Amino acid sequence: MYMQQEHLPKDKPATREEEWGYSLENFLEGNWEYILAIIFVLAVFLYARYSWRKRHQK
């Protein structure tokens, strides 16, 4: 049985979440562990590079 829709939705511009599929807040909230791990690995790498340069500068 086919039922007709009485009220069709009106066209309006898409919100940012509808346009992109997610917002920055949602991305950070869902991936904060991975972002923190990447920052930690980057900090260790930069410290090791600085330390190696300082040792071999003499």
N, C-alpha and C positions, 0 to 999 in steps of 0.2 A: 504494500500500500504506500502510495506516494503522498507525503504531507508537504504542503507549501509553507514556506517561511513567511511569516507576517511582516516582520520588521527587518529590513536589510540594514546592515551597519553602514554608516556614512563614511566616506573617504576622509581621512585626516592624515597629516604627515606622521611618519614613523618616529617613534622616540629613539633615543640613542641606543638603548638596549635592544630594541626591535631591529634597528638598522645593522648593528654590529654583531648582535647575538650575545654579547656580554659587556659588562662594564669593567673598568679598571679595578674598582673595589671588589667585584666578584672574582676577578682573576687573582688579585693579591690574597684574598681570603682563602681561596681554594688551593693556592700553591705556595704559601709562605714558607713551608718547610724546605722546598726545593730552592727557593730564592735565597734563604738563609744559608743553605749548604753551598750554593754557588759563591756567595759572598765570602764564606769561610775559606773555601779552596782558593779563591782569588787572593785573599789576604795572606794565606800561607805562601803562595807562589811569589807574591810581591816581596814579602819579607825574606824569603830564601834568596831571591835575586839580589836584593839589597845587601844581604849578608855576604853572599858570594863575591859581589863587586867590592865590598869593603875589605874582605880578606885578601883579594888579589890585586888590590890597588898599590900595595907597597912595593 
